[in-house]
Amino acid sequence: MLRGFFMKPQIIKYTVNRKAFWKVDFQLMGVRFRKRGYATKKEALLVLSKARKDILLGCFCEDDYKSVKKNETRVGDYFHSVYWDNKEATLKASTATIRRNIWEARILPYWGSKKISEITQAEVSKWLGKIHREHGCSPVYQYNVLTYLLLLVKSALSDGIIPVMPTIEKPKYTLKKGTFFTKNEMKRILNTGKGSRGNDLIHCLFYLALRFGEAVALRVEDVDLEGNTIRINKRVYRGVVDTIKNEKTSVLEIHPDLREVIV
């Protein structure tokens, strides 16, 4: 009954003069879409995703696809259809959430409708200046968001979407010198409220050099008094027990002063 209305999308590989190409072939809501000549499977998937969305939204125009070239692919289309799914699979869930929020808040509003080929030094400078004026983004933050954007550009280069990697200079920045407790100040902190749970936590933070989330995630089974070690393999992040940031288990020796607190 649905024949002619829907046909399972196909991404098909073929060769011309021993060179491999990909073509897209599907039918949806009475619209037959057939397009060939894509250098990579990812490029064909990008076109497939965009065409299906346009058909479902009622804004499909075949002439648009006849004129589309690889270097006219837009940042937003590539991000949603190809890049993010592949990138997300390589990230921890918490890191992926943070990274996605940065994309949606600082990168896509400016770059989403622009072509990947329009990512130039001049345009990047305008963008970084804009987020600095409007959001007070520091040079360190600007450096990081630009790094995320350039990772997408590098992926587009690998997929054959653009011919060369643009030359983009990253913002220079100087890290501020940290402010640390003196030895005497730390002694006073460790001696304050002895025996309290808060003081025990401070001892763990200090003697094991733990992040706060790693310290509060410690359990009795992580402590080996006979071996005089503590295992660090998890953290509490936004109220949920998660793997630690680098996803590697550490086994740390228990300092004598910390052992007194634990025992």
C-alpha positions as CSV (number, residue, x, y, z in Angstrom):
1,M,0.0,0.0,0.0
2,L,2.9,2.3,0.7
3,R,4.7,1.4,-2.6
4,G,5.7,4.7,-4.3
5,F,5.5,6.5,-1.0
6,F,8.6,5.1,0.8
7,M,11.7,3.3,-0.3
8,K,14.5,2.3,2.1
9,P,17.4,4.7,1.6
10,Q,20.4,3.3,-0.2
11,I,24.0,4.5,-0.2
12,I,25.7,2.6,-3.1
13,K,29.3,2.4,-4.0
14,Y,30.3,2.3,-7.7
15,T,33.5,2.9,-9.7
16,V,34.4,5.0,-12.7
17,N,37.8,4.3,-14.3
18,R,38.7,2.3,-11.2
19,K,38.0,5.3,-9.0
20,A,35.4,4.8,-6.2
21,F,32.3,7.0,-5.8
22,W,29.0,6.9,-3.9
23,K,25.4,7.5,-4.9
24,V,22.2,8.2,-2.9
25,D,18.9,6.5,-4.0
26,F,15.7,6.7,-2.0
27,Q,12.0,7.6,-2.2
28,L,10.0,9.5,0.4
29,M,6.5,10.9,0.4
30,G,6.3,10.5,-3.4
31,V,9.6,12.2,-4.1
32,R,12.3,10.1,-5.8
33,F,15.8,11.2,-5.0
34,R,18.8,9.9,-6.9
35,K,22.2,11.6,-6.8
36,R,25.7,10.4,-7.6
37,G,29.3,11.4,-7.7
38,Y,30.2,11.7,-4.0
39,A,33.8,11.0,-3.1
40,T,33.1,9.5,0.3
41,K,30.3,7.6,2.0
42,K,30.1,10.3,4.7
43,E,29.5,12.9,2.1
44,A,26.7,10.8,0.6
45,L,25.1,10.3,4.1
46,L,25.2,14.1,4.6
47,V,23.2,14.7,1.4
48,L,20.8,11.9,2.3
49,S,20.1,13.3,5.7
50,K,19.5,16.9,4.4
51,A,17.3,15.8,1.5
52,R,15.1,13.6,3.8
53,K,14.7,16.5,6.2
54,D,13.8,18.9,3.5
55,I,11.2,16.5,2.1
56,L,9.6,15.9,5.5
57,L,9.5,19.7,6.1
58,G,8.0,20.4,2.7
59,C,10.8,22.6,1.5
60,F,12.6,20.2,-0.8
61,C,13.8,21.6,-4.1
62,E,15.7,19.4,-6.5
63,D,17.5,22.3,-8.1
64,D,19.2,23.1,-4.8
65,Y,20.8,19.7,-4.9
66,K,21.8,19.9,-8.5
67,S,23.9,23.0,-7.8
68,V,25.3,21.8,-4.4
69,K,29.1,21.1,-4.5
70,K,31.3,19.6,-1.9
71,N,32.8,22.9,-0.8
72,E,29.4,24.4,-0.3
73,T,28.5,22.1,2.6
74,R,27.4,24.2,5.6
75,V,28.8,23.8,9.1
76,G,25.4,23.1,10.7
77,D,24.5,20.4,8.2
78,Y,27.8,18.7,8.5
79,F,27.8,18.9,12.3
80,H,24.3,17.4,12.8
81,S,24.5,14.8,10.0
82,V,28.0,13.5,10.2
83,Y,30.5,15.0,12.6
84,W,28.8,15.0,16.0
85,D,27.6,11.3,15.9
86,N,31.2,10.2,15.2
87,K,32.7,12.6,17.7
88,E,30.3,11.8,20.5
89,A,31.1,8.1,20.3
90,T,34.7,9.0,21.3
91,L,33.8,11.1,24.4
92,K,32.7,10.4,27.9
93,A,29.0,11.2,28.5
94,S,29.8,14.1,30.7
95,T,32.4,15.5,28.3
96,A,30.1,15.1,25.4
97,T,27.4,17.1,27.2
98,I,29.7,20.0,27.9
99,R,31.1,19.9,24.4
100,R,27.6,19.9,22.8
101,N,26.5,22.8,25.0
102,I,29.5,24.8,23.8
103,W,28.7,24.0,20.2
104,E,25.1,25.1,20.6
105,A,25.8,28.2,22.6
106,R,28.9,29.7,21.0
107,I,29.7,28.0,17.7
108,L,26.6,27.0,15.8
109,P,24.7,30.4,16.3
110,Y,27.5,32.1,14.3
111,W,28.8,29.3,12.0
112,G,25.8,27.0,11.5
113,S,24.5,28.6,8.3
114,K,28.0,29.4,6.9
115,K,29.8,27.1,4.5
116,I,32.8,25.2,5.8
117,S,34.9,26.8,3.1
118,E,34.1,30.2,4.6
119,I,36.0,29.4,7.8
120,T,38.9,31.8,7.2
121,Q,41.2,33.8,9.5
122,A,39.3,37.0,8.9
123,E,35.9,35.4,9.7
124,V,37.3,33.6,12.8
125,S,38.7,36.9,14.1
126,K,35.2,38.5,13.7
127,W,33.6,35.6,15.5
128,L,36.0,35.5,18.4
129,G,35.6,39.3,18.8
130,K,31.9,38.9,18.9
131,I,31.7,36.3,21.6
132,H,34.3,38.3,23.6
133,R,32.1,41.5,23.4
134,E,28.8,39.8,24.0
135,H,29.8,37.1,26.5
136,G,33.1,38.2,28.0
137,C,34.8,35.0,26.8
138,S,38.5,34.9,27.9
139,P,41.4,34.2,25.6
140,V,41.6,30.7,27.0
141,Y,37.9,30.0,26.3
142,Q,38.3,31.5,22.8
143,Y,41.3,29.1,22.2
144,N,39.2,26.1,23.3
145,V,36.1,26.9,21.2
146,L,38.3,27.6,18.2
147,T,39.9,24.2,18.7
148,Y,36.5,22.5,18.6
149,L,35.6,24.3,15.4
150,L,38.9,23.3,13.7
151,L,38.4,19.7,14.7
152,L,35.3,19.8,12.6
153,V,37.2,21.4,9.7
154,K,39.8,18.7,9.9
155,S,37.1,16.0,9.8
156,A,35.6,17.8,6.7
157,L,39.0,17.7,5.1
158,S,39.3,14.0,5.7
159,D,35.9,13.4,4.2
160,G,36.8,15.3,1.1
161,I,34.3,18.2,1.8
162,I,37.1,20.8,1.5
163,P,40.3,20.6,-0.5
164,V,42.8,22.1,2.0
165,M,42.9,23.0,5.6
166,P,42.6,26.7,6.2
167,T,45.5,28.5,8.0
168,I,44.0,29.8,11.2
169,E,46.0,31.4,14.0
170,K,44.8,30.5,17.5
171,P,44.5,33.3,20.2
172,K,47.6,33.7,22.4
173,Y,47.0,33.6,26.1
174,T,49.0,33.6,29.4
175,L,47.8,31.5,32.2
176,K,47.4,33.4,35.5
177,K,49.7,32.4,38.3
178,G,47.9,30.3,40.8
179,T,47.4,31.3,44.4
180,F,48.3,28.5,46.9
181,F,48.0,27.9,50.6
182,T,51.3,28.2,52.5
183,K,52.5,25.3,54.6
184,N,51.4,27.0,57.8
185,E,48.0,27.9,56.4
186,M,47.4,24.3,55.3
187,K,48.4,23.0,58.8
188,R,45.8,25.3,60.4
189,I,43.1,24.0,57.9
190,L,43.9,20.4,58.6
191,N,43.8,21.0,62.4
192,T,40.4,22.7,62.2
193,G,37.4,20.6,63.2
194,K,39.4,17.4,63.8
195,G,37.2,14.3,63.7
196,S,34.4,15.9,61.6
197,R,33.4,14.5,58.2
198,G,34.4,17.8,56.6
199,N,37.9,17.6,58.1
200,D,38.2,14.0,56.9
201,L,37.3,15.1,53.4
202,I,39.9,17.9,53.5
203,H,42.5,15.3,54.5
204,C,41.7,13.2,51.5
205,L,41.8,16.1,49.1
206,F,45.1,17.2,50.5
207,Y,47.1,14.0,51.0
208,L,45.8,12.3,47.9
209,A,45.6,15.4,45.6
210,L,42.0,14.4,44.6
211,R,39.4,16.3,42.8
212,F,36.3,17.0,45.0
213,G,34.1,14.5,43.0
214,E,36.8,11.8,43.4
215,A,37.0,12.3,47.1
216,V,33.3,12.1,47.8
217,A,33.0,9.0,45.7
218,L,35.4,7.0,47.9
219,R,34.0,3.9,49.5
220,V,35.2,1.5,52.1
221,E,36.0,-1.2,49.5
222,D,38.5,1.3,47.9
223,V,40.7,1.3,50.9
224,D,43.3,-1.5,51.4
225,L,44.8,-0.9,54.9
226,E,47.0,-4.0,54.7
227,G,48.5,-2.9,51.4
228,N,48.4,0.8,52.6
229,T,46.7,1.9,49.4
230,I,43.6,3.6,48.2
231,R,42.0,2.9,44.8
232,I,40.7,5.9,42.8
233,N,38.4,4.8,39.9
234,K,35.3,6.9,40.1
235,R,33.9,10.3,40.9
236,V,30.6,12.0,41.6
237,Y,29.6,14.3,38.8
238,R,26.3,16.3,39.0
239,G,25.0,13.9,41.6
240,V,25.8,10.8,39.6
241,V,28.7,8.3,40.2
242,D,30.7,8.2,37.0
243,T,34.2,7.1,35.9
244,I,37.0,9.5,36.6
245,K,38.0,12.1,34.0
246,N,40.9,10.2,32.4
247,E,39.0,6.8,32.8
248,K,42.2,5.2,34.4
249,T,42.3,3.6,37.8
250,S,44.9,5.0,40.2
251,V,46.3,3.2,43.3
252,L,47.8,5.7,45.7
253,E,49.8,5.1,48.9
254,I,48.2,6.2,52.1
255,H,50.2,9.0,53.9
256,P,50.7,8.2,57.6
257,D,48.7,11.4,58.7
258,L,45.8,10.3,56.4
259,R,45.9,6.8,57.8
260,E,45.2,8.1,61.3
261,V,42.1,9.8,59.9
262,I,40.9,6.7,58.0
263,V,41.4,4.3,60.9
